[in-house]
Amino acid sequence: MLPLLTLVLLCIMGLGLAAVVAEAQRRKNHLRQTQLEAFGLATAERAALYAAQVERLQQRMRVLEGFAADRGIAAADEIEALKNRPLH
């Protein structure tokens, strides 16, 4: 009878240990998921900022290309005027 009782107690302790390990793993997975979501959000924000910066630079390039293509405009004067203009 004693070996059977010992076996039952060991099984109960094993199940308890398995439950503790499973909960620890669940919490670890939840933390990792939260970290990945935060990283993804930060990456998306940086991508949006870079896209806006690229758009502003492309607009400026189009203006400068227009100056270079139009031989009737004094390009140096136009470029100097742009240097004094705020960027947005």
Buried (B, 14 or more C-beta within 10 A) or exposed (E): EEEEEEEEEEEEEEEEEEEEEEEEEEEEEEEEEEEEEEEEEEEEEEEEEEEEEEEEEEEEEEEBEEBEEEEEEEBEEBEEEEEEEEEE
